[in-house]
Amino acid sequence: MNTVHRWLRDLGRRFADTIDVPLLVALLAVMTISLFVLHSAGGGSMAMVVAQGARYVAGLVALFAVAQVPPAKLRLWTPWAFAATLGLLLVVPFIGTGQSARSWINLGVFYLQPSELLKLTVPMMVAWYLHRVLLPPGWKSLMACAAIICVPVVLIARQPDFGTAMLVAASGAFALFLGGLAWWRMGLFAGLGAAAAPSLWFFYLHDYQKARLLIFIHPESDPRGTGWNIMQSKIAVGSGGLFGKGWGHGTQSHLNFLPEHTTDFIFAVLSEEFGWVGVCVVLALYLFIIGRCLWIAANARETYARVLAGALAMTFFVYAMVNGGMISGLLPVVGVPMPLLSYGGTSAVSLLAGFGIVMSVFAHRKFMGT
């Protein structure tokens, strides 16, 4: 009995030393809201709620486990983690499965999406490289980081999964930005990207991707075809009003007007049932999570920890911004889920593991105040 008490006491101390409680509470709040919305969006299916709850538990276990590892040790493991996830990505074209994109590997017990893991390992690898060079990065360092980012981005885009590819690219770009990339160089890269956009349209984008971009401009031109998703999502968002129709009373999802209402468009379900107030609560939680992570990054002891924690926070921001813009018709439909709100396994676990990295940085920050 004394051994059990001692083990529990040590576990409690380790939890208190390595876990940022305000950040954890905000994450738990988002996940709780997700389970309520999933119950409604899934037609009252408890199986979906239990399955997603189990994924959250697995993600929280990963969060706590990663939080125990000091950033210095994470830095040593980074090249191996990047190589492992890149290797998984390389085998996806041969054994991958999926409908519109071959992005998942069937492991029997669950489906693994390697591209989600690259949202962690790409900024980890860029931060690892920047930790070893003189900052701000020069052209040689920029070319090395560009290679780290571009190889997985091209592989993901060829699945094809353009939305995830852009998120992986953003995660690496944020790491470069936080490493001190000069503003004029950022402007140069932005200009080159804009100049390359026409060639992407003619030589890279698939027909369905072109249709998504065109329908974004004029969704009313094909209301029963490619414009259906955007129009039904905007109807769901607009019909929620101030306080929403009430939990379980959303018509767009329950009458199957709203597509992918448990994954990509779950935020539209939340908007319809909980209204403007519910949306503001979730956005406030997201802003707190992002701000808290950036505060932790600012107080990091070393370049690797500072760059990585900041990049993970900004990637989370882009996640939420892209999905929110998509369901409200402000951005094209790109198939990006709402972080920790949409139904999905690899995404939830990898996101929570990423917050475990931030917790590790928190445990080794400059000072112990919260």
C-alpha positions as a printed Julia matrix, in Angstrom:
370×3 Matrix{Float64}:
   0.0    0.0     0.0
   2.84   2.39    0.84
   4.38   1.62   -2.53
   1.12   2.54   -4.3
   0.82   5.78   -2.32
   4.41   6.66   -3.13
   3.87   5.93   -6.82
   0.72   8.06   -6.91
   2.5   10.88   -5.09
   5.41  10.79   -7.52
   3.0   10.72  -10.44
   1.16  13.74   -9.04
   4.39  15.67   -8.62
   5.48  14.83  -12.14
   2.08  15.95  -13.47
   2.31  19.25  -11.57
   5.86  19.87  -12.79
   5.33  19.1   -16.47
   1.69  19.96  -17.27
   0.49  23.5   -17.87
  -2.92  23.28  -16.19
  -4.57  26.31  -17.91
  -3.63  24.93  -21.32
  -4.81  21.44  -20.42
  -8.17  22.75  -19.14
  -8.72  24.64  -22.42
  -7.92  21.53  -24.45
 -10.29  19.42  -22.34
 -13.02  22.02  -22.82
 -12.69  21.86  -26.62
 -12.73  18.06  -26.58
 -15.82  17.99  -24.35
 -17.65  20.35  -26.73
 -16.57  18.12  -29.6
 -18.17  15.03  -28.02
 -21.46  16.86  -27.5
 -21.52  18.13  -31.09
 -20.51  14.7   -32.44
 -23.39  13.09  -30.54
 -25.81  15.41  -32.3
 -24.13  15.36  -35.72
 -23.97  11.56  -35.61
 -27.7   11.26  -35.04
 -27.34  10.4   -31.36
 -24.8    7.65  -32.03
 -22.96   6.81  -28.81
 -20.61   4.54  -30.75
 -19.1    7.57  -32.49
 -18.8    9.47  -29.22
 -17.13   6.52  -27.47
 -14.75   5.98  -30.4
 -13.7    9.62  -30.44
 -13.46   9.67  -26.66
 -11.08   6.71  -26.81
  -8.94   8.62  -29.31
  -8.85  11.62  -27.01
  -7.75   9.39  -24.14
  -4.98   7.95  -26.34
  -3.98  11.49  -27.31
  -3.89  12.62  -23.67
  -1.7    9.63  -22.81
   0.61  10.67  -25.67
   0.54  14.27  -24.39
   1.55  13.24  -20.87
   4.24  10.84  -22.14
   5.82  13.4   -24.5
   5.65  16.09  -21.81
   8.03  14.0   -19.67
  10.76  14.15  -22.32
  13.06  17.21  -22.03
  13.36  19.33  -25.2
  17.06  18.49  -25.42
  16.24  14.8   -25.69
  13.44  15.49  -28.17
  15.99  17.34  -30.26
  18.26  14.31  -30.32
  15.39  12.07  -31.46
  14.09  14.5   -34.09
  16.01  13.21  -37.16
  14.87   9.66  -36.4
  11.25  10.74  -35.95
  11.35  12.71  -39.2
  12.91   9.78  -41.08
  10.31   7.35  -39.7
   7.31   9.5   -40.68
   8.82  10.25  -44.08
   9.3    6.5   -44.6
   5.62   5.89  -43.8
   4.7    8.59  -46.3
   6.8    6.91  -48.99
   4.88   3.61  -48.68
   1.42   5.25  -48.8
   1.24   5.17  -52.65
   1.74   1.4   -52.55
  -0.4    0.28  -49.6
  -2.48   3.38  -48.86
  -6.24   3.51  -48.94
  -8.88   6.23  -49.16
 -11.61   7.65  -51.36
 -10.54  10.97  -52.9
  -6.93  10.56  -51.69
  -4.77   7.54  -50.8
  -3.72   8.95  -47.44
  -4.35   6.2   -44.89
  -2.57   2.98  -43.97
  -4.78   0.2   -42.65
  -3.06  -1.21  -39.55
  -5.94  -3.54  -38.73
  -6.8   -1.94  -35.38
  -7.0    1.6   -36.78
  -6.19   3.68  -39.85
  -2.98   5.72  -39.71
  -2.6    8.92  -41.73
   1.18   9.59  -42.0
   0.66  13.09  -43.39
  -0.83  14.15  -40.03
   2.36  13.06  -38.28
   4.41  15.23  -40.64
   2.66  18.29  -39.19
   4.72  17.51  -36.1
   7.97  16.17  -37.49
   8.5   18.8   -40.22
   8.63  21.77  -37.78
  10.64  19.55  -35.42
  13.2   18.92  -38.16
  13.37  22.57  -39.21
  13.82  23.61  -35.57
  16.5   20.93  -35.17
  18.41  22.29  -38.16
  18.06  25.95  -37.1
  19.35  25.07  -33.64
  22.65  24.02  -35.25
  23.26  27.11  -37.4
  23.86  30.82  -36.93
  20.62  32.81  -36.85
  19.03  34.53  -38.67
  19.3   31.85  -41.36
  21.27  32.61  -44.5
  20.73  31.28  -48.01
  22.46  27.97  -47.33
  20.3   27.34  -44.29
  17.18  28.41  -46.19
  17.88  25.93  -48.97
  18.39  23.1   -46.47
  15.13  23.97  -44.68
  13.33  24.27  -48.0
  14.39  20.71  -48.85
  13.16  19.47  -45.45
   9.77  21.1   -46.07
   9.31  20.47  -49.79
   9.99  16.72  -49.92
   7.04  15.71  -47.67
   4.84  18.49  -49.08
   5.27  17.18  -52.64
   4.64  13.59  -51.53
   1.44  14.58  -49.69
   0.24  16.72  -52.58
   0.63  13.76  -54.96
  -1.77  11.58  -52.89
  -3.54  14.03  -53.71
  -4.17  15.92  -50.45
  -3.56  19.58  -51.21
  -5.05  20.87  -47.94
  -2.8   18.78  -45.69
   0.2   19.55  -47.9
  -0.36  23.28  -47.38
  -0.66  22.81  -43.61
   2.61  20.87  -43.51
   4.25  23.6   -45.59
   2.86  26.23  -43.2
   4.22  24.39  -40.15
   7.72  24.42  -41.65
   7.4   28.02  -42.82
   6.38  29.16  -39.33
   9.47  27.47  -37.91
  11.62  29.4   -40.38
   9.82  32.65  -39.53
  10.38  32.14  -35.79
  14.01  31.33  -36.54
  14.47  34.95  -37.61
  13.88  34.83  -41.37
  14.32  38.35  -42.76
  11.17  40.14  -43.88
  12.55  40.91  -47.34
  13.25  37.22  -47.87
   9.71  36.35  -46.81
   8.43  38.9   -49.32
  10.66  37.4   -52.02
   9.33  33.88  -51.37
   5.75  35.17  -51.32
   6.31  36.86  -54.68
   7.81  33.71  -56.18
   4.83  31.72  -54.9
   2.4   34.16  -56.47
   4.3   34.01  -59.76
   4.16  30.2   -59.72
   0.39  30.1   -59.08
  -0.62  30.12  -62.79
   1.65  27.16  -63.54
   0.08  25.24  -60.66
  -3.34  25.87  -62.19
  -2.41  24.59  -65.64
   0.02  21.79  -64.84
  -0.67  20.51  -61.32
  -4.2   20.97  -60.01
  -6.72  18.19  -60.69
 -10.07  19.0   -62.26
 -11.95  18.66  -58.95
  -9.49  21.05  -57.28
  -9.99  23.62  -60.05
 -13.75  23.18  -59.64
 -13.47  23.93  -55.92
 -11.61  27.17  -56.59
 -14.04  28.27  -59.29
 -17.11  27.4   -57.23
 -15.66  29.35  -54.3
 -16.01  32.5   -56.41
 -19.53  31.69  -57.68
 -21.12  28.89  -55.59
 -24.56  29.74  -57.0
 -23.42  28.69  -60.48
 -23.79  25.0   -59.53
 -26.01  24.85  -56.41
 -26.78  21.13  -56.73
 -23.26  20.09  -57.73
 -19.89  21.44  -56.61
 -21.5   24.47  -54.97
 -23.67  22.31  -52.69
 -21.15  21.99  -49.83
 -20.47  25.71  -49.47
 -24.11  26.75  -49.81
 -25.43  24.22  -47.28
 -22.66  25.11  -44.84
 -23.47  28.83  -45.11
 -27.15  28.05  -44.55
 -26.27  26.11  -41.4
 -24.04  28.9   -40.09
 -26.55  31.64  -40.86
 -29.6   29.82  -39.49
 -28.04  29.44  -36.04
 -28.64  33.06  -35.16
 -27.55  34.34  -31.75
 -28.19  31.33  -29.52
 -28.71  28.53  -32.09
 -31.51  26.05  -32.58
 -30.49  23.96  -29.58
 -28.43  20.83  -29.1
 -29.69  18.05  -31.34
 -32.09  20.29  -33.29
 -29.94  21.26  -36.25
 -31.81  20.54  -39.48
 -28.9   20.78  -41.93
 -27.07  17.81  -40.43
 -30.04  15.74  -39.25
 -31.75  15.96  -42.65
 -28.42  15.2   -44.41
 -28.22  18.5   -46.27
 -24.81  19.24  -44.8
 -22.02  16.98  -46.15
 -19.25  15.55  -43.97
 -21.05  16.93  -40.92
 -18.95  14.95  -38.43
 -15.58  15.82  -39.96
 -14.82  18.79  -42.22
 -18.11  20.65  -41.59
 -18.67  19.92  -37.9
 -18.12  23.6   -37.06
 -21.16  24.4   -39.2
 -23.18  21.97  -37.06
 -21.96  23.74  -33.93
 -22.86  27.12  -35.48
 -26.39  25.99  -36.28
 -27.14  24.4   -32.92
 -25.29  26.78  -30.55
 -25.36  29.97  -32.59
 -23.06  32.96  -32.43
 -22.55  32.5   -28.69
 -21.33  28.91  -29.11
 -18.99  29.93  -31.93
 -17.51  32.71  -29.79
 -16.9   30.29  -26.9
 -15.0   27.86  -29.12
 -13.02  30.63  -30.82
 -12.15  32.1   -27.42
 -10.83  28.7   -26.32
  -8.79  28.45  -29.52
  -7.34  31.93  -29.03
  -6.41  31.11  -25.43
  -4.7   27.86  -26.52
  -2.72  29.66  -29.22
  -1.8   32.57  -26.96
  -0.74  30.27  -24.12
   1.47  28.23  -26.45
   3.1   31.39  -27.81
   3.74  32.58  -24.23
   5.4   29.26  -23.44
   7.49  29.53  -26.64
   8.6   33.05  -25.73
   9.97  31.79  -22.41
  11.8   28.79  -23.85
  15.46  28.34  -22.98
  16.83  27.36  -26.39
  16.28  27.92  -30.08
  14.9   24.45  -30.76
  12.23  24.67  -28.06
  11.27  28.26  -28.87
  10.96  27.7   -32.61
   9.13  24.38  -32.29
   6.56  25.48  -29.68
   5.83  28.67  -31.61
   5.49  26.82  -34.92
   3.06  24.28  -33.41
   0.94  27.12  -32.0
   0.79  28.94  -35.34
   0.0   25.72  -37.22
  -2.94  25.16  -34.85
  -4.06  28.71  -35.68
  -3.94  28.02  -39.42
  -5.87  24.77  -38.89
  -8.72  26.66  -37.21
  -8.6   29.63  -39.58
  -8.74  27.52  -42.75
 -11.63  25.35  -41.53
 -13.54  28.36  -40.19
 -13.06  30.21  -43.46
 -14.1   27.12  -45.42
 -17.41  26.52  -43.62
 -18.34  30.22  -43.78
 -17.57  30.54  -47.5
 -14.58  32.85  -47.0
 -12.08  30.25  -48.25
 -12.31  27.37  -50.77
 -13.21  23.88  -49.57
  -9.89  22.08  -48.99
 -10.83  19.21  -46.68
  -9.12  20.49  -43.53
 -10.81  19.38  -40.26
 -11.44  21.68  -37.31
  -8.7   20.84  -34.78
  -9.86  18.73  -31.8
 -13.48  19.24  -32.86
 -13.83  17.07  -35.98
 -14.15  13.3   -35.83
 -10.81  11.62  -36.53
  -8.07   9.6   -34.89
  -4.61  10.4   -36.25
  -5.33  14.13  -36.3
  -6.5   14.23  -32.66
  -3.66  12.08  -31.32
  -0.96  13.93  -33.27
  -2.32  17.32  -32.18
  -2.35  16.3   -28.54
   1.15  14.85  -28.87
   2.18  18.24  -30.27
   0.75  19.93  -27.19
   2.8   17.42  -25.19
   5.88  18.96  -26.81
   4.65  22.4   -25.75
   4.15  21.06  -22.21
   7.74  19.79  -22.26
   8.91  23.27  -23.25
   6.75  24.68  -20.41
   8.47  22.41  -17.87
  11.88  23.75  -18.93
  11.0   27.41  -19.44
  13.13  30.32  -18.2
  11.19  30.85  -15.0
   8.62  28.96  -12.96
   5.84  31.55  -12.85
   2.56  30.84  -14.66
